[in-house]
C-alpha cells in the first residue's frame, strides 16, 4: 500500500467515527472517479485518423472512433483510467486485415462525458455504440470486458458473434474488496459502501458478476489473462471460463494486466479469422 493510499484510508476511517454515511460516500466517490484517461498529444494525433462521431446517452456525450474495413466490425472497450488510444497497435493491425473497427471512450474517460464511472453506465454506453454500428465482435480490456458482458447479458444482441475478454474481472464484490483493502477501510466504511451501492443501483455488489452474465451469452468467447496480473487476479479468468461454456481460456505469463503484446494480438487474430 502506498503512503497516499494509507493516508487517504486513514482519513476516511476517521471521518467514519463521526459519520459513517459521509465516509462511505467519499470512499465511493474515489472508487468511481478516474484521475487519468484523457488522451495526450500523441494519442490525440492517432485518434484523429478516425471518423469521429459523438453519440448520446440521454444528454451524456459518448465519443466514438471508426476506421472502415470490408470485413466484420469490431467494437473496442478500454479499461479504467485509459482511453481508445490504448488500442493503437491492435487497431493498426486490424485495419491491415481489413476489419472495420469502432472504439469508444468510457464514461468520464477520453473525450466522453460524465463525472463518474462504473461498469453499469459503461454497459449503457456500449449499448448506444452497438446499436449505432452493429459490431459482430466486442473486445473488452479489464472493466471494459465486464461492461461488455453486462451489455450483452441484458440486451442479447444477435449480431454479436464473438466476445474477447482481456484481463477482465469476474466478481464486482471482489473488485470492491480489493479496493477497500488497498485503502485499508474499516468495517463501518465498507458497510456503507455496500449500502449506498444497493440504494443507487437496486442490487448488492455480489449480484454483479461477469461470470454469471456469461451463463446466458451464446456468442463464441476468447478469454486471455496473464498469470502475473497484479490488478485482476488470474483466478477471475478461471471463474469466468467455468461459466462461459462457449469460450476458450488462453493463459499468458509476463505480460501483466495491460496485455499489450504481439503474442496476445496473434491469439486475437487467430480467433477472429476462425
Secondary structure, 3 states (H helix, E strand, C coil): CCHHHHHHHHHHHHHHHHCHHHHHHHHHHHHHCCCCCCCCHHHHHHHCCCEEEEEEECCEEEEEEEECCCCCEEEEECCCCCCHHHHHHHHHHHHHCCCEEEEECCCCCCCCCCCCCCHHHHHHHHHHHHHHHCCCEEEEECHHHHHHHHHHHHHCCCCCCEEEEECCCCEHHHHHHHHHHHHCCCHHHHHHHHHHHHHHHCCCHHHCEHHHHHHHCCCEEEEEEECCCCCCCHHHHHHHHHHCCCEEEEEECCCCCCCCCHHHHHHHHHHHHC
